[in-house]
Amino acid sequence: MKIEVVSIPSYWGTEVKQKFISVKEQNNKLVVLFPGKNYSCELPLLYYAGNAAIQHQYDLFKLEYGYQAARTSLEINDLSKVINECFDSIKKKVDNYDEIIFISKSMGTIVAGEVYRRLQVRVKHIYLTPLVETIPFINASEGIVIYGGNDPNFTKENANEIESKQTVFEIPNADHGLETGNINENLTILKKVIDVYKQILRV
């Protein structure tokens, strides 16, 4: 296994250092993790997504956003800059792969959707707790949606706007973090989500 740091200059006045993990030479499978606004790749849903990817012999690209590297907040008008920087990073890598999976969380689902639209390569998606603004990207892509039944940012009515060709999982009683406030229930939910990862990564 080889770990590489992909550095790009950021609008936020810092170098973004993103971790790229190669599990073997001349691999043709890649997973890219898109964090949420305040949900890094080291938090449970994405941390275990990365572990599952490596276990299934995928190379792994863990993104970080410029404002996160600069330890500042994101103004919504600057979201396009996040998308541009992620596109620039990913474009350097994707040409080497035949099978690409984007796993994205919350705001990251918008970033993943827009990067996919620009790349013009085949990508499978796992959209975790998407936002309403992600729905057009979901309907224009191939993938799975997982959302919480008590998520105010993405309701059952929003889920009904997703076309039937997509697979949608509702986690009852879960919030935007796919948690309920009960640690045992949270662990059960996390295991269910990891099982979805494994199912997609095995295909």
Residue pairs with C-beta under 8 A, 6 or more apart in sequence:
1 21
1 22
1 23
1 54
2 21
2 22
3 19
3 20
3 21
3 22
4 19
4 20
4 21
4 22
5 17
5 18
5 19
5 20
6 17
6 18
6 19
6 20
6 61
6 89
6 92
6 93
7 15
7 16
7 17
7 18
8 15
8 16
8 18
8 85
8 88
8 89
9 15
9 16
10 16
10 66
10 69
10 70
10 85
11 66
11 78
11 81
11 85
12 66
12 67
12 69
12 70
12 72
13 70
14 66
14 69
14 70
15 69
16 64
16 65
16 66
16 69
16 85
16 89
17 64
17 69
18 61
18 62
18 63
18 64
18 89
19 60
19 61
19 62
20 59
20 60
20 61
20 62
20 93
21 50
21 54
21 59
21 60
21 61
21 62
22 59
23 54
23 57
23 58
23 59
23 60
24 57
27 57
27 58
27 59
27 97
28 96
28 97
28 98
28 99
29 56
29 57
29 58
29 59
29 97
29 98
29 99
29 100
30 58
30 59
30 60
30 61
30 93
30 94
30 96
30 97
30 99
30 100
30 101
31 49
31 50
31 53
31 58
31 59
31 60
31 61
31 100
31 101
31 102
31 103
31 201
32 60
32 61
32 63
32 90
32 100
32 101
32 102
32 103
32 112
33 41
33 46
33 49
33 50
33 60
33 61
33 62
33 63
33 103
33 104
34 63
34 86
34 102
34 103
34 104
34 105
34 108
34 109
34 111
34 112
34 115
35 41
35 46
35 63
35 64
35 65
35 68
35 105
35 108
36 105
36 106
36 107
36 108
36 129
37 74
37 106
37 107
37 108
39 45
39 46
39 105
39 106
39 108
39 177
40 46
40 64
40 68
41 47
41 50
41 62
41 63
41 64
44 190
45 105
45 128
45 177
45 178
45 190
45 193
46 62
46 103
46 105
46 128
48 190
48 193
48 194
48 197
49 103
49 126
49 197
50 60
50 62
52 194
52 197
52 198
52 201
53 59
53 60
53 101
53 103
53 197
53 201
54 60
56 198
56 201
56 202
58 101
58 201
59 97
61 89
61 90
61 93
63 86
63 89
63 90
63 108
65 74
65 82
65 85
65 86
66 81
66 82
66 85
67 73
67 74
67 78
67 82
74 82
79 107
79 110
79 111
82 111
83 110
83 111
83 114
83 115
86 111
86 115
87 114
87 115
87 118
87 119
90 115
90 119
91 119
94 100
94 119
94 121
99 124
100 121
100 122
100 123
100 124
101 123
101 124
101 125
101 126
101 200
101 201
102 112
102 115
102 116
102 123
102 124
102 125
102 126
102 143
103 125
103 126
103 128
103 197
104 111
104 112
104 113
104 125
104 126
104 127
104 128
104 130
105 128
105 129
106 128
106 129
106 130
106 131
106 153
106 176
107 131
109 127
109 128
109 129
109 130
109 131
109 134
109 137
109 138
110 130
110 131
110 133
110 134
110 137
112 125
112 127
112 137
113 125
113 134
113 136
113 137
113 138
113 140
113 141
114 137
116 123
116 125
116 137
116 141
117 137
117 140
122 142
123 141
123 142
124 142
124 143
124 200
125 138
125 141
125 142
125 143
125 144
126 143
126 144
126 146
126 196
126 197
126 200
127 134
127 138
127 143
127 144
127 145
127 146
128 146
128 147
128 178
128 193
129 146
129 147
129 148
129 151
129 153
129 154
129 176
129 177
129 178
130 138
130 145
130 147
130 154
131 153
131 154
132 153
132 154
132 158
135 158
135 161
135 162
138 145
138 162
138 166
139 161
139 162
139 163
139 166
143 166
143 167
144 166
144 167
144 168
144 169
144 196
144 200
145 159
145 162
145 166
145 167
145 168
145 169
146 168
146 169
146 171
146 178
146 193
146 196
147 154
147 159
147 168
147 169
147 170
147 171
148 154
148 170
148 171
148 173
148 174
148 175
148 176
148 177
148 178
148 179
149 156
149 170
149 171
149 172
149 173
149 174
150 173
150 174
150 175
150 180
151 174
151 175
151 176
152 176
153 176
154 176
156 170
159 168
159 170
162 168
169 196
171 178
171 189
171 192
171 193
173 180
173 185
174 180
174 189
175 181
178 186
178 189
178 190
178 193
179 185
179 186
179 189
180 186
180 189
